[in-house]
Amino acid sequence: MPFWPDRHAAFGAAALQPGGAMPPGLVDPDGNPSPRRFAVYRNNVLTGLANGLAEAYPIVRRLVGEAFFHAMALEFAANHPPTGPLMFDYGAAFPAFLTRFEPVQSLFYLPDVARLERAWLEAYHAADEDPVGADALSSAGAMDLGGMRLGLHGSLRLVRSAFPVVSIWRANSGEAEGAEIPDRPETALIGRPGAEVTLRPLPHGAAAWIGALQAGQTLAEAAEAALAADPQFDIAEGLAGLFRLGLVTGFRPEAA
């Protein structure tokens, strides 16, 4: 069995275990075991991961407080090592972790707020794409509009929640500080067609409409889903809204 990969694995595992044993073979310049030096390194590793989570989840951090969030982030970091070199990728499992973390079980909305923050971060780092305008539909010619499928911007995310997650986010992000938070479910639309991330609540019909389009359904199928969720949904306005937001990148006929 290769020597160095085993050493690296043991070192990495030990670095993520607060109070755990020092990996074998680490010595100071005099050849003596050096647990204090390793403890400093371990603290730096865990603190760095916790700080990365704090940057990725500022609203969750504000909701629970700095000290509590740091302790919670250390607990997460000790059991969820990074899987890649990019720190903005770290913490994808944090929302699921919150559903199991006993001290926050009374904050029922917290995992969904974390899901929204994760979606915002993913949208921010999504690849740039050129949107098309509504006038592009005129080039469709005789194609059946109802049988068309839209290409949607890769940054587009929907976060459905049983809680008012958009209102909670706005009240704690500085966007609408002090605003009253309604007692109702909210679905968030998140996207970054340009330089700035867009985050807004969606009514039921619009959420069903965009969700169906995201799933690859045709305009006719998406319209059916939207009207089932809200019989008053305006299909034409829903389509125009997507173009206005810059979230349509192309289209193709049903048979494509």
Secondary structure, 3 states (H helix, E strand, C coil): CCHHHHHHHHHHHHHCCCCCCCCCCCECCCCCECHHHHHHHHHHHHHHHHHHHHHHCHHHHHHHCHHHHHHHHHHHHHHCCCCCCCHHHCCCCHHHHHHHCHHHCCCCCHHHHHHHHHHHHHHHHCCCCCCCCHHHHHHHCCCCCCCCEEEECCCCEEEEECCCHHHHHHHHHCCCCCCCCCCCCEEEEEECCCCCCEEEEECHHHHHHHHHHHCCCCHHHHHHHHHHHCCCCCHHHHHHHHHHCCCEEEEECCCC
